Amino acid sequence: MENVRAAHEKAQRGKGHYKEIRRVNRNLDAYMENLHRMLVEKRYRTSPYKVETRNDTGKEREIYVLPYYPDRIVHHCIMAVVEPIWQRTLIRDTYSAIKGRGIHDGQRRLRGFLKDRAGTKYCLKMDVKKFYPSVRHGALKEIIRKKIKCRDTLALIDEIIDSAPGVPIGNYLSQYLGNLYLSPFDYWIKCELRLPYYSRYCDDMVILDASKARLHEVHKQAADFLRDRLGLQVKENWQVFPVAVRGIDFLGYRSFHDYTLVRKSIARKFKLAMGQIRKKPTRTSVNRVMSYYGWFKYADARRLWGKHVDKQIEGHVDRICRKAGQNNPLRKAA
């Protein structure tokens, strides 16, 4: 019961205004007791999904949406128990949906790799075609069974896995299941091919080496491994290129040996946003400026920032902050 209540608290963070969450909170004890009985008596079954098509950076994706109660709470219940076990099985250089890691941790690690200029002369960049829909349930269950032995826990996880084709984008469990599915590939790259400069965020992969020819061979071997062992296909847009010429477009940045730039698409959106703020400053503008600052402070972007966040924008932010009785956060950022 403690786990069920803790899962509800975590699942509702920042979403307490949602109707379905307010409904649960109005009769909290009854909902929690009912869910607890459902799990103890092994009666939980995944609710019907609501499937939505959303545009994500130019790509159309099918998003599978489950009700808050009981499904999203159940997913948090499971993760509270198995996440510490699963995290210990993952290599250090995978970053998506893992506590204590993420975009900026991955970027710091990549900058550390690039200190070896000779050993990171070339980059192989690739990703998987339709990764989540292509995950094979049988292979995923075998991977999970290497660390989880409790039959009741496995039955619960299996029920969720079998509730949709592949791994449904939108489930709280999905990103972690994706990490687990690619974990055998991670270990193969690191331990069998002995390639130390490897990073993965979800299914986006970067491998660095001194030899262009070797990376071409690695691509061929990796495509065979992913196809034969995991039923996955590498996208046709894979590339091998010199780092010094193009930089590595990964995790929202372009990383070179001596400096880091923000991705071109982010810089373009930033310029447009600053233009809109000049025309119509609002309270939302302050948050928008600071969200960009959160990106830029991890890159060599002082000149770009200074060019577009000028005294006019600072003045707009000053006025808005004074009205709200707050300090101008840009003063601290500068």
Secondary structure, DSSP 8 states (H G I E B T S, - for coil): -HHHHHHHHHHTTT-TTSHHHHHHHHTHHHHHHHHHHHHHTT-------EEEEEEETTEEEEEEE--IIIIIHHHHHHHHHHHHHHHHHS-TTB-TT-TT-SHHHHHHHHHHHTT-TGGGSEEEEE-BTTHHHH--HHHHHHHHTTT---HHHHHHHHHHHTTSSSS-TT-TTHHHHHHHHHHHHHHIIIIIS----EEEETTEEEEEES-HHHHHHHHHHHHHHHHHHH---B-TT-EEEEHHHH-EEETTEEE-SS-EEE-HHHHHHHHHHHHHHHHS--HHHHHHHHHHHHHHTTSS-HHHHHHHS-HHHHHHHHHHHHHTT---HHHHH-
